[in-house]
Amino acid sequence: MADYWIAPSILSADFARLGEEVDSVLAAGADLLHFDVMDNHYVPNLTIGPLVCEALRNHGVSAPIDVHLMITPVDRIVPDFAMAGATYITFHPEASVHVDRTLDLIHDCGCKAGLVFNPATPLDHLHYVMDKVEMILLMSVNPGFGGQRFISYVLDKVREVRAMIDASGRDIRLQVDGGVKIENVGEIAQAGADTFVAGSAIFGAADYRATIAQMREQLARAG
């Protein structure tokens, strides 16, 4: 069975109780934390910066932190998130002037790197930098806001990227973000994803542990 990871997005957490929320979701079985970083420029929303990441590390969070940068320019903020305790830093290729250089910068700062593709963004960049990514994130909604509906044609992109990863022989996580919930996580896994970002589906539930357990049941059936 695949090594599946569940990544709650703190965008949907109660920020007045963020430390407690993060402790609860990790205790409930989450594998890593997903940070949705938006700048009201690349996407029409404004969220969080490195200080929140640093605060959670100082709070005692030791789980991997997966920082998804929906900002432009990208390079300026990478070292700050690395110093704040990020594990993965992913970004959108169209938000970087030099994709190859940004991937190198993330690695030079001691983090794992990845590229993010919006639903209608072509995958062309991957043909050149598969050797420089540890994660590929496919957005299954258009970025900017939580709680959107899953865009079904992204499943075809998941299958395409899974084939590319398998052909490369490299250890690269394939993550899907947007509209992921108990009802569709198994289908997304069958298409080839192994890492699942869920915001409102988890933080909007009354019982985090039960919700994550139900997701794992669906993933187990997916094989």
Beta strands, then each sheet from edge to edge (+ up, - down):
strand 1: 5-8
strand 2: 33-38
strand 3: 65-70
strand 4: 88-91
strand 5: 112-117
strand 6: 135-139
strand 7: 173-177
strand 8: 195-198
sheet 1: 1+ 8+ 7+ 6+ 5+ 4+ 3+ 2+
end
